[in-house]
Amino acid sequence: MAGSKFAYVRNFELPDPLLPGTFMVLRVDGHAFHRLSAEHDFVKPNDERALQLMDHAARDVMSEFKDIVLAFGESDEYSFLFRKATALYNRREAKILSTITSLFTSSYVFNWPKYLSDTPLKYCPSFDGRIILYPSAQHVRDYFSWRQADSKSSLSAHINNLYNTVFWALVARGGQTTTEAHAALRGTVSSTKHEILFSRFGINYNDLPARFRKGSVLVRAEAHTKPGHQVSEPMDETAADAGTSALAPPNTLNDATADVQNPKKQKTRTRTTIELLHCDIIGDDFWAARPNILAD
């Protein structure tokens, strides 16, 4: 009971509101995914099925939380940017962090058979999460530039594409042990890695699929349609929230038909979809084309 003598224990719960007027970025990161990829025989250096599964989980998160305006993923991590004015859960850090991380994790596990149907899940994967607050749009851009640059050339322990493309070429095609490959790449810069790939294995890194080189970008896009015109995009999220049915009630069919026949009565409908891109987000073009992402 709320008024019982035991209710005093709630006084030990500390408030954890996030600073208002700041950009919120939430990053989920796979826990011990080196083991997960080894135990489940992920293709090296890139397993497209696993990357598609990560994209699916991120899309589920964006579909559920409309205040997320951008997501970027590479390897075993995904970063979500919330609109600056979001008041989600009254900006309570623990509530936001635990809910997003648990939804991403559950979607990853739930959809595993769709992408790795021939690889039964041997144990429960897990993700950790953190929230970072940034005071300006430039800080946000620099954050996402950092994550995309990391996916291309970092020497960190996380799986990154350029380093691991060279690493696994040395192991699988060059006959080196993993220790020898790590030693060969220690201290090398990006240009040296490119040279090793091309001169020794005939691989032009720039010819690899954009998904591997640039990661995955999820943004909201608007599709404008007229009544009677079918679109291939998913049902718009706004209509779904309002409980709009895909089938018109019987007494409205004649009206809808009349509207199609009478151009003056036709109104353009806007459908919001989530679009998956594999593009550069370091330069200005991406942001200039989507000013709403960093709007207040």
Salt bridges, closest charged atoms under 4 A:
ASP29 OD2 - HIS158 NE2 3.41
GLU39 OE2 - ARG35 NE 3.85
ASP47 OD2 - ARG49 NH2 2.74
GLU48 OE2 - ARG211 NE 3.64
ASP55 OD2 - ARG211 NH1 2.66
ASP60 OD2 - HIS56 NE2 3.65
ASP67 OD1 - ARG83 NE 2.81
GLU74 OE2 - ARG147 NH2 3.86
ASP76 OD1 - HIS158 ND1 3.80
GLU77 OE2 - ARG147 NE 2.82
ASP118 OD1 - ARG49 NH1 3.24
ASP150 OD2 - ARG147 NH2 3.35
GLU237 OE1 - ARG220 NH1 2.66
ASP241 OD1 - LYS66 NZ 3.65
ASP284 OD1 - ARG141 NH2 2.79
ASP296 OD1 - LYS84 NZ 3.58
